[in-house]
Amino acid sequence: MSSLSRELVFLILQFLDEEKFKETVHKLEQESGFFFNMKHFEDQVQAGEWDEVERYLCGFTKVEDNRYSMKIFFEIRKQKYLEALDRQDRAKAVEILVKDLKVFASFNEELFKEITQLLTLENFRQNEQLSKYGDTKSARGIMLIELKKLIEANPLFRDKLTFPAFKASRLRTLINQSLNWQHQLCKNPRSNPDIKTLFTDHACTPTNGARPPPPTNNPLVGPIPKAGAFPPIGAHNPFQPVVSPSPGAIAGWMSSTNPSLPHAAVAAGPPSLVQPSTAGGNVAAFLKHQRTPTGVAGMDYQSGDSEHLMKRIRTGQSDEVSFSGVAHAPNVYSQDDLPKSVVRTITQGSNVMSMDFHPQQQTVLLVGTNVGDISLWEVGSRERLAHKTFKVWDISTCSMPLQTALLKDATISVNRCVWGPDGLILGVAFSKHIVQIYTYNPNGELRQHLEIDAHIGGVNDVAFAHPNKQLCIVTCGDDKTIKVWDAQTGRRLYTFEGHEAPVYSVCPHYKENIQFIFSTAIDGKIKAWLYDCLGSRVDYDAPGHWCTMMAYSADGTRLFSCGTSKDGESHLVEWNESEGAIKRTYLGFRKRSLGVVQFDTTRNRFLAAGDEFQIKFWDMDNTNILTAVEAEGGLPASPRLRFNKEGSLLAVTTSDNGIKILANNDGLRLTRLLESRPMEGHRGPSEPINSKPLIVNALGPAANVSAAMSPSLERSDRIQPAVSINNLATMDSSRLVDVKPKISDDLEKIKSWKIPDIVDQSQLKALRLPDPVTTGKVVRLIYTNSGLALLALISNAVHKLWKWQRSERNPLGKSTAYVVPQLWQPANGTLMTNDTGDNNPPEESAACIALSKNDSYVMSASGGKVSLFNMMTFKVMTTFMSPPPAATFLAFHPQDNNIIAIGMEDSTIQIYNVRVDEVKTKLKGHQKRVTGLAFSQILNCLVSSGADAQVSS
């Protein structure tokens, strides 16, 4: 069962408990096995309901599971036996002895004989060990203490003894939010919707009259419901995040989470392992469009994005606008952005099999070779920072198959070496069984951390992932399995089985908080797995039907694969994830490639692949080859290649066991900066000017921080593996594929950017915004966060929105002074108009405006109440905060659109929760009205300024 299904069970348990369906609650607890209700268990034991006690226990464990479980069942049955003897019910005691206790005879025959002898005693208390047995009630109490200790120590009950913490009536809340969302999507919404059933989607009956204007205070907003009482529609959240389904959503790739899937996954870790939570993300896409034929319909857990909404967004309703960009804009590039100039040549000394640039220190390159060595190079200064020859760290812990393989043939090759997401850990996959994990410090020192006997045969790929924010290692190998390991302890968490050929590569990723893994095998099969042990969700054929690698663009929204068939035909394609089909196929490969072609991605712009002794480049949005370079010659037929994260450097293997470093202008400046520096130079300055300081430990989630960055941006650049499959050994080693592209498990880090000084009048350009109805002056003007539109608040309390349209002069639809933007509003002519105070004319009122992070909502005030508008429809979602005092400044919380900071005319700052319609905190400190507010993107901090010339935080 998937983690979402698991959470749904908890919601149902809460609902049943609130509705007093006690027997049903405990039956569901038992059947699901998700929550062991200790209070119910104690009550049944104290009441002597032994059959119910065992029935309830069997939902979580069986007698033979482990020694804790055996002891639990023994203590219960022994107590039942003693109570029968105490009642002088010999017949019942014999029945219990034969049916219930005899099972333990095979484990401890002497104990069973001793228990049997109690039948011969007139009073079992004559037995020395039972001489202190009291009455039934006290004996049950003493036994309960022991049982609770055994249950808490039993790994099968781990994480099942505590009910998850969430608000009362959560299931009701979600239903109401869904109904509220459905009502917002009605073509003819009525002010007071009449909702009579949950069995069908809600739709307001159209009326004969004109569409009513949006009410000043949305009737869908109501108070938080109390437990046990069904609340009004939309009682919990006056607005939902706008659902803008991206082409990257893997809707079509993820089929039903049904346990009858043909390829079952085996949970190799302890049975107590709990699946990572995926709540909080839009998971509907993962459970729609079943594509793997299972014969059983899957459940469709929809969040705010109902099918109706999906259809409206896909077909582009005339009364909606989205700023999140459903389609990928074409790339604008210059050939100067490509690293084409050779700036460094490094001699490794043995054939390079894998490379990876450090995710932070942009000139530190990790290299693995065909003799099992790994090296760290500072490519700017050409210094080798570290070198490790292969050795087994502890042969005594290795499996017999590995020891046998090493005795037969001691040669071993690196198949894949890859940095962890934070650059403080790295993994190396070898051609025989082993994965080694090192920790790395900025001084260039590598320390042994973990050695894992991971697969039988070669380990063909290693990657890092963050399921449930826990750093894990993902491996695949010749034994046709994918395995997931705890990166701190090396404990195996999952084994995924289902491939029918050696697994060639893995590509862990996540979308909307849903973690998954793509895998490819040498028979050309592509599969996808969730961390739930329910089998693969995808079973597709890759182009070429042989060795294929998959990778996402740096921003994680576009999926690419590159593979070569046995006949040497290479295929580089982009996938349409929502359909599970190929979106575009890139041209320009040799008809018969001399090896397995590999590729990489960079900057959300370019693709690169090694073919025909060259490096070939493509623009992601153009199937034709962009350019090809020979890097001054000396490249193998299918060179391995790897971009650094900024795309300013490109490492390429050479035929003479070396590496060439290619650079663009930025990369050239970076290498020159480091060229004359001593070894210490790389430990900080080797990072680009815009690199962020590391603030995490080596085994925690990666987080990079800068003042311009959104908080909690984890980056797990995924790089794909070299192959080491035994049945490919006949290939020349120089033709084996290795470096596989970066993918980001998160948003791409915000790049630093330079602001040129404006020193001349010629650098300024005036632009008149078109407005056929000029009714006042602009009092507030802001860009949308996407930078594709301008929003103005006029002195008459009306908002105006101008958008740049795509055209021949502006193919990207970006903001520019050379193209006039168009005034935009919904087809129904609705205006966003603020409430105005009764005392002052609008022109004299304090005007303030703020946009939510995703440009879905605008919050605004013009001296009256604060209004919240939907930017797609211009509808008023709600109004609040009647003056006096009036609002003078507004700011959305960067992580939660429901939390708003409101600066007031009376110098106070109010932290307001829209969801519950409540002021959570009132801050004081200024002497005059508040003039500015800003939330920190990283720290839990709010900064304010006032008309008293004071700044506070």
Buried (B, 14 or more C-beta within 10 A) or exposed (E): BBBBBBBBBBBBBBBBBBEEBEEBBBBBBBEBBBBBBBEBBBBBBEEBEBEBBBBBBEBBBEBEBBEBBBBBBBBBBBBBBBBBBBEEEEEBBBEBBEEBBEBBBEEEEEBBEEBBEBEEEEEBBEBEEBEEBEEBEEBBEBBBEEBBEBBEEBBBBBEBBEBBEBEEBBBBBBBBBBBBBBBBBBEEBBEEBEEEEEEEBBBBEEEEEEEEEBBEBBBBBBEBBEEEEEBBBBBBBBBBBBBBBBBBBBBBBBBBBBBEBEBBBEBBBEBEBEBBBBBEBBBBBBBBBBBBEBEEEBEBBBBBBBEBBBEBBEEEBEBBBBBBEEEBEEBEBEEEBBBBBBBBBBEBEBBBBBBBBBBBBBBBBBBBBBBBBBBBBBBBBBBBBBEBEBEBEEEEEBEEBBBEBBEEEEEBBBBBBBBBBBBBBBBBBBBBBBBBBBBBEBEBEBEEBBBBBBBBBBBBBBBBBBBEEBBBBBBBBBBBBBBBBBBBEBBBBBBBBBBEBBBBBBBBBBBBEBBBBBBBBBBBBBBBBBBBBBBBBBBBEBBBBBBBBBBBBBBBBBBBBBBBBEEBBBBBBBBBBBBBEBBBEBEBBBEEBBBBBBBBBBBBBBBBBBBBBBBBBBBBBBBEBBBBBEBEEBBBBBBBBBBBBBBBBBBBBBBEBBBBBBBBEBBBEBBEBBEEBEEEBBBEBBBBEBBBEBEBEBBBBBBBBBEEBBBBBBBBBBBBBBBBBEEBEEBEEBBBBBBBBBBBBBBBBBEBEEEEEEEEEEEEEEEEBEEEEEEEEBBBBBEBBBEBBBBBBBBBBBBBBBBBEBEEEBEBBBBBEEBBBEEEBBEEEBEBBBBBBEEBEBBEBBBBBBBBBBBBBBBBBBBBBBBBBBBBBBBBBBBBBEBEBBBBBBBBBBEEBBBBBBBBBBBBBBBBBBBBBEEEEEBEBBEBBBBEBBBEBBEEEBBBBBBBEBEBE
